[in-house]
Amino acid sequence: MQAQTHSLSALFKQLGLDHEQASIDRFIKQHSPLAEGCRLADAPFWSPAQAAFLCEEILEDADWAEVVDQLNLLLRS
């Protein structure tokens, strides 16, 4: 069985954030760059539920892990 691939827009929707491309671009610009050594889930702009979701997906290498990694990279560039 192949793992489901999610889009960045779907991740933002899952997190309860505006998921239009312009909004995603604004979010990334507003919150970049993440501090060196700060894990994505530990960033101060997440709600506790959002942080828990991001952490869990990475730790479990779940369906969302690939796109969570993508967001992590975007917030560090």
N, CA, C and O atoms as a Maestro MAE file, in Angstrom:
{
 s_m_m2io_version
 :::
 2.0.0
}

f_m_ct {
 s_m_title
 :::
 protein
 m_atom[308] {
  # First column is atom index #
  i_m_mmod_type
  r_m_x_coord
  r_m_y_coord
  r_m_z_coord
  i_m_residue_number
  s_m_chain_name
  s_m_pdb_residue_name
  s_m_pdb_atom_name
  i_m_atomic_number
  :::
  1 25 0.835 -1.169 0.000 1 A "MET " " N  " 7
  2 3 0.000 0.000 0.000 1 A "MET " " CA " 6
  3 2 0.884 1.238 0.000 1 A "MET " " C  " 6
  4 15 1.844 1.330 0.765 1 A "MET " " O  " 8
  5 25 0.555 2.174 -0.854 2 A "GLN " " N  " 7
  6 3 1.360 3.371 -1.014 2 A "GLN " " CA " 6
  7 2 0.841 4.471 -0.087 2 A "GLN " " C  " 6
  8 15 -0.369 4.653 0.048 2 A "GLN " " O  " 8
  9 25 1.759 5.203 0.550 3 A "ALA " " N  " 7
  10 3 1.377 6.291 1.434 3 A "ALA " " CA " 6
  11 2 0.753 7.425 0.625 3 A "ALA " " C  " 6
  12 15 1.137 7.685 -0.516 3 A "ALA " " O  " 8
  13 25 -0.204 8.081 1.238 4 A "GLN " " N  " 7
  14 3 -0.871 9.196 0.586 4 A "GLN " " CA " 6
  15 2 0.056 10.405 0.582 4 A "GLN " " C  " 6
  16 15 0.745 10.671 1.566 4 A "GLN " " O  " 8
  17 25 0.071 11.132 -0.525 5 A "THR " " N  " 7
  18 3 0.870 12.340 -0.631 5 A "THR " " CA " 6
  19 2 -0.061 13.540 -0.478 5 A "THR " " C  " 6
  20 15 -1.077 13.645 -1.165 5 A "THR " " O  " 8
  21 25 0.298 14.434 0.427 6 A "HIS " " N  " 7
  22 3 -0.507 15.619 0.691 6 A "HIS " " CA " 6
  23 2 0.201 16.850 0.144 6 A "HIS " " C  " 6
  24 15 1.427 16.889 0.048 6 A "HIS " " O  " 8
  25 25 -0.589 17.846 -0.208 7 A "SER " " N  " 7
  26 3 -0.040 19.106 -0.701 7 A "SER " " CA " 6
  27 2 0.163 20.078 0.456 7 A "SER " " C  " 6
  28 15 -0.361 19.878 1.552 7 A "SER " " O  " 8
  29 25 0.922 21.121 0.199 8 A "LEU " " N  " 7
  30 3 1.132 22.166 1.188 8 A "LEU " " CA " 6
  31 2 -0.204 22.837 1.519 8 A "LEU " " C  " 6
  32 15 -0.473 23.154 2.678 8 A "LEU " " O  " 8
  33 25 -1.020 23.046 0.519 9 A "SER " " N  " 7
  34 3 -2.347 23.626 0.738 9 A "SER " " CA " 6
  35 2 -3.188 22.739 1.652 9 A "SER " " C  " 6
  36 15 -3.874 23.246 2.540 9 A "SER " " O  " 8
  37 25 -3.145 21.439 1.450 10 A "ALA " " N  " 7
  38 3 -3.894 20.503 2.295 10 A "ALA " " CA " 6
  39 2 -3.370 20.528 3.728 10 A "ALA " " C  " 6
  40 15 -4.152 20.405 4.671 10 A "ALA " " O  " 8
  41 25 -2.061 20.686 3.905 11 A "LEU " " N  " 7
  42 3 -1.489 20.772 5.247 11 A "LEU " " CA " 6
  43 2 -2.002 22.021 5.965 11 A "LEU " " C  " 6
  44 15 -2.398 21.954 7.129 11 A "LEU " " O  " 8
  45 25 -1.995 23.149 5.274 12 A "PHE " " N  " 7
  46 3 -2.489 24.382 5.882 12 A "PHE " " CA " 6
  47 2 -3.965 24.240 6.254 12 A "PHE " " C  " 6
  48 15 -4.391 24.718 7.306 12 A "PHE " " O  " 8
  49 25 -4.729 23.595 5.408 13 A "LYS " " N  " 7
  50 3 -6.140 23.351 5.718 13 A "LYS " " CA " 6
  51 2 -6.257 22.452 6.947 13 A "LYS " " C  " 6
  52 15 -7.079 22.711 7.826 13 A "LYS " " O  " 8
  53 25 -5.449 21.409 7.015 14 A "GLN " " N  " 7
  54 3 -5.439 20.485 8.152 14 A "GLN " " CA " 6
  55 2 -5.092 21.217 9.452 14 A "GLN " " C  " 6
  56 15 -5.608 20.884 10.519 14 A "GLN " " O  " 8
  57 25 -4.218 22.210 9.350 15 A "LEU " " N  " 7
  58 3 -3.806 22.992 10.513 15 A "LEU " " CA " 6
  59 2 -4.816 24.087 10.867 15 A "LEU " " C  " 6
  60 15 -4.644 24.796 11.859 15 A "LEU " " O  " 8
  61 25 -5.858 24.222 10.062 16 A "GLY " " N  " 7
  62 3 -6.873 25.236 10.323 16 A "GLY " " CA " 6
  63 2 -6.472 26.625 9.871 16 A "GLY " " C  " 6
  64 15 -7.002 27.625 10.355 16 A "GLY " " O  " 8
  65 25 -5.527 26.682 8.934 17 A "LEU " " N  " 7
  66 3 -5.035 27.953 8.411 17 A "LEU " " CA " 6
  67 2 -5.592 28.190 7.013 17 A "LEU " " C  " 6
  68 15 -6.015 27.258 6.329 17 A "LEU " " O  " 8
  69 25 -5.585 29.455 6.605 18 A "ASP " " N  " 7
  70 3 -6.003 29.782 5.247 18 A "ASP " " CA " 6
  71 2 -5.088 29.043 4.287 18 A "ASP " " C  " 6
  72 15 -3.866 29.122 4.413 18 A "ASP " " O  " 8
  73 25 -5.655 28.337 3.342 19 A "HIS " " N  " 7
  74 3 -4.846 27.460 2.492 19 A "HIS " " CA " 6
  75 2 -4.750 27.907 1.038 19 A "HIS " " C  " 6
  76 15 -4.374 27.123 0.167 19 A "HIS " " O  " 8
  77 25 -5.088 29.163 0.777 20 A "GLU " " N  " 7
  78 3 -4.873 29.722 -0.565 20 A "GLU " " CA " 6
  79 2 -3.380 30.014 -0.725 20 A "GLU " " C  " 6
  80 15 -2.710 30.338 0.256 20 A "GLU " " O  " 8
  81 25 -2.860 29.905 -1.926 21 A "GLN " " N  " 7
  82 3 -1.418 30.059 -2.160 21 A "GLN " " CA " 6
  83 2 -0.889 31.393 -1.666 21 A "GLN " " C  " 6
  84 15 0.188 31.442 -1.072 21 A "GLN " " O  " 8
  85 25 -1.624 32.484 -1.899 22 A "ALA " " N  " 7
  86 3 -1.156 33.799 -1.444 22 A "ALA " " CA " 6
  87 2 -1.036 33.840 0.076 22 A "ALA " " C  " 6
  88 15 -0.109 34.450 0.608 22 A "ALA " " O  " 8
  89 25 -1.953 33.202 0.767 23 A "SER " " N  " 7
  90 3 -1.919 33.167 2.237 23 A "SER " " CA " 6
  91 2 -0.756 32.313 2.733 23 A "SER " " C  " 6
  92 15 -0.102 32.658 3.718 23 A "SER " " O  " 8
  93 25 -0.502 31.210 2.056 24 A "ILE " " N  " 7
  94 3 0.632 30.351 2.408 24 A "ILE " " CA " 6
  95 2 1.938 31.127 2.231 24 A "ILE " " C  " 6
  96 15 2.821 31.079 3.087 24 A "ILE " " O  " 8
  97 25 2.048 31.835 1.118 25 A "ASP " " N  " 7
  98 3 3.250 32.639 0.855 25 A "ASP " " CA " 6
  99 2 3.447 33.703 1.938 25 A "ASP " " C  " 6
  100 15 4.566 33.915 2.404 25 A "ASP " " O  " 8
  101 25 2.350 34.377 2.342 26 A "ARG " " N  " 7
  102 3 2.425 35.389 3.400 26 A "ARG " " CA " 6
  103 2 2.863 34.769 4.722 26 A "ARG " " C  " 6
  104 15 3.698 35.331 5.430 26 A "ARG " " O  " 8
  105 25 2.299 33.611 5.053 27 A "PHE " " N  " 7
  106 3 2.638 32.917 6.294 27 A "PHE " " CA " 6
  107 2 4.128 32.598 6.335 27 A "PHE " " C  " 6
  108 15 4.799 32.834 7.339 27 A "PHE " " O  " 8
  109 25 4.626 32.067 5.249 28 A "ILE " " N  " 7
  110 3 6.048 31.692 5.180 28 A "ILE " " CA " 6
  111 2 6.931 32.929 5.288 28 A "ILE " " C  " 6
  112 15 7.941 32.915 5.991 28 A "ILE " " O  " 8
  113 25 6.552 33.995 4.596 29 A "LYS " " N  " 7
  114 3 7.332 35.233 4.653 29 A "LYS " " CA " 6
  115 2 7.303 35.829 6.065 29 A "LYS " " C  " 6
  116 15 8.322 36.313 6.558 29 A "LYS " " O  " 8
  117 25 6.137 35.793 6.710 30 A "GLN " " N  " 7
  118 3 5.975 36.367 8.040 30 A "GLN " " CA " 6
  119 2 6.771 35.603 9.102 30 A "GLN " " C  " 6
  120 15 7.291 36.210 10.039 30 A "GLN " " O  " 8
  121 25 6.870 34.288 8.965 31 A "HIS " " N  " 7
  122 3 7.467 33.458 10.012 31 A "HIS " " CA " 6
  123 2 8.868 32.942 9.690 31 A "HIS " " C  " 6
  124 15 9.417 32.135 10.439 31 A "HIS " " O  " 8
  125 25 9.437 33.392 8.603 32 A "SER " " N  " 7
  126 3 10.782 32.956 8.208 32 A "SER " " CA " 6
  127 2 11.807 33.990 8.606 32 A "SER " " C  " 6
  128 15 11.484 35.174 8.709 32 A "SER " " O  " 8
  129 25 13.013 33.577 8.827 33 A "PRO " " N  " 7
  130 3 13.455 32.198 8.989 33 A "PRO " " CA " 6
  131 2 13.263 31.742 10.433 33 A "PRO " " C  " 6
  132 15 13.316 32.544 11.366 33 A "PRO " " O  " 8
  133 25 13.043 30.462 10.593 34 A "LEU " " N  " 7
  134 3 12.984 29.887 11.934 34 A "LEU " " CA " 6
  135 2 14.372 29.983 12.555 34 A "LEU " " C  " 6
  136 15 15.386 29.879 11.865 34 A "LEU " " O  " 8
  137 25 14.398 30.178 13.839 35 A "ALA " " N  " 7
  138 3 15.681 30.271 14.551 35 A "ALA " " CA " 6
  139 2 16.449 28.958 14.414 35 A "ALA " " C  " 6
  140 15 15.870 27.871 14.424 35 A "ALA " " O  " 8
  141 25 17.747 29.089 14.288 36 A "GLU " " N  " 7
  142 3 18.633 27.915 14.223 36 A "GLU " " CA " 6
  143 2 18.383 27.040 15.452 36 A "GLU " " C  " 6
  144 15 18.351 27.537 16.577 36 A "GLU " " O  " 8
  145 25 18.210 25.768 15.237 37 A "GLY " " N  " 7
  146 3 18.008 24.837 16.337 37 A "GLY " " CA " 6
  147 2 16.570 24.730 16.823 37 A "GLY " " C  " 6
  148 15 16.272 23.896 17.678 37 A "GLY " " O  " 8
  149 25 15.681 25.551 16.297 38 A "CYS " " N  " 7
  150 3 14.262 25.486 16.686 38 A "CYS " " CA " 6
  151 2 13.559 24.445 15.827 38 A "CYS " " C  " 6
  152 15 13.521 24.560 14.602 38 A "CYS " " O  " 8
  153 25 13.003 23.426 16.479 39 A "ARG " " N  " 7
  154 3 12.232 22.435 15.728 39 A "ARG " " CA " 6
  155 2 10.940 23.082 15.228 39 A "ARG " " C  " 6
  156 15 10.380 23.955 15.891 39 A "ARG " " O  " 8
  157 25 10.480 22.658 14.079 40 A "LEU " " N  " 7
  158 3 9.267 23.233 13.491 40 A "LEU " " CA " 6
  159 2 8.116 23.242 14.483 40 A "LEU " " C  " 6
  160 15 7.455 24.268 14.646 40 A "LEU " " O  " 8
  161 25 7.863 22.135 15.139 41 A "ALA " " N  " 7
  162 3 6.732 22.037 16.064 41 A "ALA " " CA " 6
  163 2 6.904 22.929 17.290 41 A "ALA " " C  " 6
  164 15 5.923 23.223 17.972 41 A "ALA " " O  " 8
  165 25 8.131 23.364 17.583 42 A "ASP " " N  " 7
  166 3 8.394 24.221 18.744 42 A "ASP " " CA " 6
  167 2 8.308 25.708 18.422 42 A "ASP " " C  " 6
  168 15 8.467 26.542 19.313 42 A "ASP " " O  " 8
  169 25 8.059 26.050 17.164 43 A "ALA " " N  " 7
  170 3 7.965 27.458 16.789 43 A "ALA " " CA " 6
  171 2 6.821 28.119 17.562 43 A "ALA " " C  " 6
  172 15 5.775 27.502 17.761 43 A "ALA " " O  " 8
  173 25 7.009 29.361 17.998 44 A "PRO " " N  " 7
  174 3 6.040 30.011 18.878 44 A "PRO " " CA " 6
  175 2 4.695 30.369 18.232 44 A "PRO " " C  " 6
  176 15 3.748 30.709 18.942 44 A "PRO " " O  " 8
  177 25 4.597 30.301 16.929 45 A "PHE " " N  " 7
  178 3 3.369 30.723 16.274 45 A "PHE " " CA " 6
  179 2 2.314 29.626 16.131 45 A "PHE " " C  " 6
  180 15 1.214 29.894 15.648 45 A "PHE " " O  " 8
  181 25 2.627 28.404 16.541 46 A "TRP " " N  " 7
  182 3 1.650 27.312 16.467 46 A "TRP " " CA " 6
  183 2 0.794 27.269 17.723 46 A "TRP " " C  " 6
  184 15 1.259 27.595 18.815 46 A "TRP " " O  " 8
  185 25 -0.454 26.867 17.557 47 A "SER " " N  " 7
  186 3 -1.284 26.575 18.721 47 A "SER " " CA " 6
  187 2 -0.796 25.235 19.287 47 A "SER " " C  " 6
  188 15 -0.087 24.505 18.595 47 A "SER " " O  " 8
  189 25 -1.159 24.903 20.517 48 A "PRO " " N  " 7
  190 3 -0.751 23.600 21.057 48 A "PRO " " CA " 6
  191 2 -1.221 22.421 20.183 48 A "PRO " " C  " 6
  192 15 -0.483 21.451 20.015 48 A "PRO " " O  " 8
  193 25 -2.421 22.498 19.638 49 A "ALA " " N  " 7
  194 3 -2.927 21.414 18.793 49 A "ALA " " CA " 6
  195 2 -2.142 21.321 17.486 49 A "ALA " " C  " 6
  196 15 -1.835 20.219 17.030 49 A "ALA " " O  " 8
  197 25 -1.816 22.454 16.883 50 A "GLN " " N  " 7
  198 3 -1.035 22.454 15.642 50 A "GLN " " CA " 6
  199 2 0.361 21.881 15.901 50 A "GLN " " C  " 6
  200 15 0.856 21.062 15.127 50 A "GLN " " O  " 8
  201 25 0.984 22.314 16.985 51 A "ALA " " N  " 7
  202 3 2.325 21.831 17.326 51 A "ALA " " CA " 6
  203 2 2.314 20.330 17.562 51 A "ALA " " C  " 6
  204 15 3.212 19.621 17.109 51 A "ALA " " O  " 8
  205 25 1.301 19.844 18.270 52 A "ALA " " N  " 7
  206 3 1.205 18.403 18.541 52 A "ALA " " CA " 6
  207 2 1.042 17.621 17.246 52 A "ALA " " C  " 6
  208 15 1.665 16.573 17.076 52 A "ALA " " O  " 8
  209 25 0.216 18.115 16.334 53 A "PHE " " N  " 7
  210 3 0.017 17.450 15.048 53 A "PHE " " CA " 6
  211 2 1.332 17.368 14.274 53 A "PHE " " C  " 6
  212 15 1.699 16.300 13.786 53 A "PHE " " O  " 8
  213 25 2.042 18.491 14.162 54 A "LEU " " N  " 7
  214 3 3.296 18.524 13.413 54 A "LEU " " CA " 6
  215 2 4.329 17.576 14.020 54 A "LEU " " C  " 6
  216 15 5.004 16.839 13.302 54 A "LEU " " O  " 8
  217 25 4.444 17.601 15.326 55 A "CYS " " N  " 7
  218 3 5.403 16.736 16.017 55 A "CYS " " CA " 6
  219 2 5.060 15.268 15.798 55 A "CYS " " C  " 6
  220 15 5.932 14.459 15.481 55 A "CYS " " O  " 8
  221 25 3.808 14.936 15.965 56 A "GLU " " N  " 7
  222 3 3.363 13.541 15.818 56 A "GLU " " CA " 6
  223 2 3.598 13.021 14.407 56 A "GLU " " C  " 6
  224 15 4.053 11.890 14.230 56 A "GLU " " O  " 8
  225 25 3.300 13.818 13.422 57 A "GLU " " N  " 7
  226 3 3.459 13.381 12.029 57 A "GLU " " CA " 6
  227 2 4.918 13.089 11.701 57 A "GLU " " C  " 6
  228 15 5.214 12.129 10.990 57 A "GLU " " O  " 8
  229 25 5.826 13.907 12.212 58 A "ILE " " N  " 7
  230 3 7.249 13.684 11.963 58 A "ILE " " CA " 6
  231 2 7.744 12.468 12.743 58 A "ILE " " C  " 6
  232 15 8.426 11.608 12.185 58 A "ILE " " O  " 8
  233 25 7.408 12.394 14.015 59 A "LEU " " N  " 7
  234 3 7.885 11.282 14.850 59 A "LEU " " CA " 6
  235 2 7.409 9.929 14.344 59 A "LEU " " C  " 6
  236 15 8.137 8.939 14.423 59 A "LEU " " O  " 8
  237 25 6.190 9.887 13.828 60 A "GLU " " N  " 7
  238 3 5.627 8.622 13.352 60 A "GLU " " CA " 6
  239 2 5.879 8.384 11.870 60 A "GLU " " C  " 6
  240 15 5.453 7.370 11.317 60 A "GLU " " O  " 8
  241 25 6.578 9.327 11.222 61 A "ASP " " N  " 7
  242 3 6.804 9.251 9.777 61 A "ASP " " CA " 6
  243 2 5.487 8.925 9.064 61 A "ASP " " C  " 6
  244 15 5.421 8.047 8.204 61 A "ASP " " O  " 8
  245 25 4.456 9.655 9.446 62 A "ALA " " N  " 7
  246 3 3.095 9.419 8.970 62 A "ALA " " CA " 6
  247 2 2.871 10.032 7.583 62 A "ALA " " C  " 6
  248 15 3.780 10.598 6.976 62 A "ALA " " O  " 8
  249 25 1.638 9.901 7.109 63 A "ASP " " N  " 7
  250 3 1.278 10.383 5.771 63 A "ASP " " CA " 6
  251 2 1.658 11.842 5.523 63 A "ASP " " C  " 6
  252 15 2.040 12.212 4.413 63 A "ASP " " O  " 8
  253 25 1.553 12.649 6.546 64 A "TRP " " N  " 7
  254 3 1.793 14.080 6.398 64 A "TRP " " CA " 6
  255 2 3.275 14.442 6.523 64 A "TRP " " C  " 6
  256 15 3.635 15.591 6.268 64 A "TRP " " O  " 8
  257 25 4.127 13.522 6.898 65 A "ALA " " N  " 7
  258 3 5.531 13.834 7.214 65 A "ALA " " CA " 6
  259 2 6.264 14.521 6.063 65 A "ALA " " C  " 6
  260 15 7.031 15.456 6.291 65 A "ALA " " O  " 8
  261 25 6.040 14.076 4.857 66 A "GLU " " N  " 7
  262 3 6.763 14.656 3.715 66 A "GLU " " CA " 6
  263 2 6.435 16.133 3.538 66 A "GLU " " C  " 6
  264 15 7.337 16.947 3.339 66 A "GLU " " O  " 8
  265 25 5.163 16.485 3.609 67 A "VAL " " N  " 7
  266 3 4.784 17.882 3.414 67 A "VAL " " CA " 6
  267 2 5.128 18.720 4.652 67 A "VAL " " C  " 6
  268 15 5.377 19.918 4.522 67 A "VAL " " O  " 8
  269 25 5.146 18.126 5.829 68 A "VAL " " N  " 7
  270 3 5.606 18.833 7.031 68 A "VAL " " CA " 6
  271 2 7.095 19.158 6.869 68 A "VAL " " C  " 6
  272 15 7.525 20.258 7.215 68 A "VAL " " O  " 8
  273 25 7.868 18.232 6.357 69 A "ASP " " N  " 7
  274 3 9.288 18.484 6.063 69 A "ASP " " CA " 6
  275 2 9.440 19.615 5.042 69 A "ASP " " C  " 6
  276 15 10.327 20.460 5.164 69 A "ASP " " O  " 8
  277 25 8.573 19.619 4.045 70 A "GLN " " N  " 7
  278 3 8.604 20.671 3.023 70 A "GLN " " CA " 6
  279 2 8.359 22.036 3.671 70 A "GLN " " C  " 6
  280 15 9.068 23.000 3.380 70 A "GLN " " O  " 8
  281 25 7.364 22.116 4.542 71 A "LEU " " N  " 7
  282 3 7.082 23.379 5.243 71 A "LEU " " CA " 6
  283 2 8.280 23.790 6.098 71 A "LEU " " C  " 6
  284 15 8.649 24.964 6.121 71 A "LEU " " O  " 8
  285 25 8.874 22.855 6.782 72 A "ASN " " N  " 7
  286 3 10.055 23.115 7.601 72 A "ASN " " CA " 6
  287 2 11.165 23.758 6.751 72 A "ASN " " C  " 6
  288 15 11.770 24.752 7.152 72 A "ASN " " O  " 8
  289 25 11.414 23.185 5.595 73 A "LEU " " N  " 7
  290 3 12.455 23.743 4.709 73 A "LEU " " CA " 6
  291 2 12.096 25.132 4.217 73 A "LEU " " C  " 6
  292 15 12.955 26.012 4.154 73 A "LEU " " O  " 8
  293 25 10.827 25.338 3.866 74 A "LEU " " N  " 7
  294 3 10.395 26.661 3.385 74 A "LEU " " CA " 6
  295 2 10.560 27.729 4.468 74 A "LEU " " C  " 6
  296 15 10.908 28.872 4.171 74 A "LEU " " O  " 8
  297 25 10.313 27.356 5.705 75 A "LEU " " N  " 7
  298 3 10.437 28.329 6.803 75 A "LEU " " CA " 6
  299 2 11.891 28.562 7.203 75 A "LEU " " C  " 6
  300 15 12.163 29.438 8.025 75 A "LEU " " O  " 8
  301 25 12.807 27.819 6.657 76 A "ARG " " N  " 7
  302 3 14.222 28.007 6.968 76 A "ARG " " CA " 6
  303 2 15.002 28.675 5.849 76 A "ARG " " C  " 6
  304 15 16.180 28.990 6.017 76 A "ARG " " O  " 8
  305 25 14.350 28.897 4.695 77 A "SER " " N  " 7
  306 3 15.086 29.499 3.585 77 A "SER " " CA " 6
  307 2 14.938 31.001 3.541 77 A "SER " " C  " 6
  308 15 15.502 31.652 2.660 77 A "SER " " O  " 8
  :::
 }
 m_bond[307] {
  # First column is bond index #
  i_m_from
  i_m_to
  i_m_order
  :::
  1 1 2 1
  2 2 3 1
  3 3 4 2
  4 3 5 1
  5 5 6 1
  6 6 7 1
  7 7 8 2
  8 7 9 1
  9 9 10 1
  10 10 11 1
  11 11 12 2
  12 11 13 1
  13 13 14 1
  14 14 15 1
  15 15 16 2
  16 15 17 1
  17 17 18 1
  18 18 19 1
  19 19 20 2
  20 19 21 1
  21 21 22 1
  22 22 23 1
  23 23 24 2
  24 23 25 1
  25 25 26 1
  26 26 27 1
  27 27 28 2
  28 27 29 1
  29 29 30 1
  30 30 31 1
  31 31 32 2
  32 31 33 1
  33 33 34 1
  34 34 35 1
  35 35 36 2
  36 35 37 1
  37 37 38 1
  38 38 39 1
  39 39 40 2
  40 39 41 1
  41 41 42 1
  42 42 43 1
  43 43 44 2
  44 43 45 1
  45 45 46 1
  46 46 47 1
  47 47 48 2
  48 47 49 1
  49 49 50 1
  50 50 51 1
  51 51 52 2
  52 51 53 1
  53 53 54 1
  54 54 55 1
  55 55 56 2
  56 55 57 1
  57 57 58 1
  58 58 59 1
  59 59 60 2
  60 59 61 1
  61 61 62 1
  62 62 63 1
  63 63 64 2
  64 63 65 1
  65 65 66 1
  66 66 67 1
  67 67 68 2
  68 67 69 1
  69 69 70 1
  70 70 71 1
  71 71 72 2
  72 71 73 1
  73 73 74 1
  74 74 75 1
  75 75 76 2
  76 75 77 1
  77 77 78 1
  78 78 79 1
  79 79 80 2
  80 79 81 1
  81 81 82 1
  82 82 83 1
  83 83 84 2
  84 83 85 1
  85 85 86 1
  86 86 87 1
  87 87 88 2
  88 87 89 1
  89 89 90 1
  90 90 91 1
  91 91 92 2
  92 91 93 1
  93 93 94 1
  94 94 95 1
  95 95 96 2
  96 95 97 1
  97 97 98 1
  98 98 99 1
  99 99 100 2
  100 99 101 1
  101 101 102 1
  102 102 103 1
  103 103 104 2
  104 103 105 1
  105 105 106 1
  106 106 107 1
  107 107 108 2
  108 107 109 1
  109 109 110 1
  110 110 111 1
  111 111 112 2
  112 111 113 1
  113 113 114 1
  114 114 115 1
  115 115 116 2
  116 115 117 1
  117 117 118 1
  118 118 119 1
  119 119 120 2
  120 119 121 1
  121 121 122 1
  122 122 123 1
  123 123 124 2
  124 123 125 1
  125 125 126 1
  126 126 127 1
  127 127 128 2
  128 127 129 1
  129 129 130 1
  130 130 131 1
  131 131 132 2
  132 131 133 1
  133 133 134 1
  134 134 135 1
  135 135 136 2
  136 135 137 1
  137 137 138 1
  138 138 139 1
  139 139 140 2
  140 139 141 1
  141 141 142 1
  142 142 143 1
  143 143 144 2
  144 143 145 1
  145 145 146 1
  146 146 147 1
  147 147 148 2
  148 147 149 1
  149 149 150 1
  150 150 151 1
  151 151 152 2
  152 151 153 1
  153 153 154 1
  154 154 155 1
  155 155 156 2
  156 155 157 1
  157 157 158 1
  158 158 159 1
  159 159 160 2
  160 159 161 1
  161 161 162 1
  162 162 163 1
  163 163 164 2
  164 163 165 1
  165 165 166 1
  166 166 167 1
  167 167 168 2
  168 167 169 1
  169 169 170 1
  170 170 171 1
  171 171 172 2
  172 171 173 1
  173 173 174 1
  174 174 175 1
  175 175 176 2
  176 175 177 1
  177 177 178 1
  178 178 179 1
  179 179 180 2
  180 179 181 1
  181 181 182 1
  182 182 183 1
  183 183 184 2
  184 183 185 1
  185 185 186 1
  186 186 187 1
  187 187 188 2
  188 187 189 1
  189 189 190 1
  190 190 191 1
  191 191 192 2
  192 191 193 1
  193 193 194 1
  194 194 195 1
  195 195 196 2
  196 195 197 1
  197 197 198 1
  198 198 199 1
  199 199 200 2
  200 199 201 1
  201 201 202 1
  202 202 203 1
  203 203 204 2
  204 203 205 1
  205 205 206 1
  206 206 207 1
  207 207 208 2
  208 207 209 1
  209 209 210 1
  210 210 211 1
  211 211 212 2
  212 211 213 1
  213 213 214 1
  214 214 215 1
  215 215 216 2
  216 215 217 1
  217 217 218 1
  218 218 219 1
  219 219 220 2
  220 219 221 1
  221 221 222 1
  222 222 223 1
  223 223 224 2
  224 223 225 1
  225 225 226 1
  226 226 227 1
  227 227 228 2
  228 227 229 1
  229 229 230 1
  230 230 231 1
  231 231 232 2
  232 231 233 1
  233 233 234 1
  234 234 235 1
  235 235 236 2
  236 235 237 1
  237 237 238 1
  238 238 239 1
  239 239 240 2
  240 239 241 1
  241 241 242 1
  242 242 243 1
  243 243 244 2
  244 243 245 1
  245 245 246 1
  246 246 247 1
  247 247 248 2
  248 247 249 1
  249 249 250 1
  250 250 251 1
  251 251 252 2
  252 251 253 1
  253 253 254 1
  254 254 255 1
  255 255 256 2
  256 255 257 1
  257 257 258 1
  258 258 259 1
  259 259 260 2
  260 259 261 1
  261 261 262 1
  262 262 263 1
  263 263 264 2
  264 263 265 1
  265 265 266 1
  266 266 267 1
  267 267 268 2
  268 267 269 1
  269 269 270 1
  270 270 271 1
  271 271 272 2
  272 271 273 1
  273 273 274 1
  274 274 275 1
  275 275 276 2
  276 275 277 1
  277 277 278 1
  278 278 279 1
  279 279 280 2
  280 279 281 1
  281 281 282 1
  282 282 283 1
  283 283 284 2
  284 283 285 1
  285 285 286 1
  286 286 287 1
  287 287 288 2
  288 287 289 1
  289 289 290 1
  290 290 291 1
  291 291 292 2
  292 291 293 1
  293 293 294 1
  294 294 295 1
  295 295 296 2
  296 295 297 1
  297 297 298 1
  298 298 299 1
  299 299 300 2
  300 299 301 1
  301 301 302 1
  302 302 303 1
  303 303 304 2
  304 303 305 1
  305 305 306 1
  306 306 307 1
  307 307 308 2
  :::
 }
}
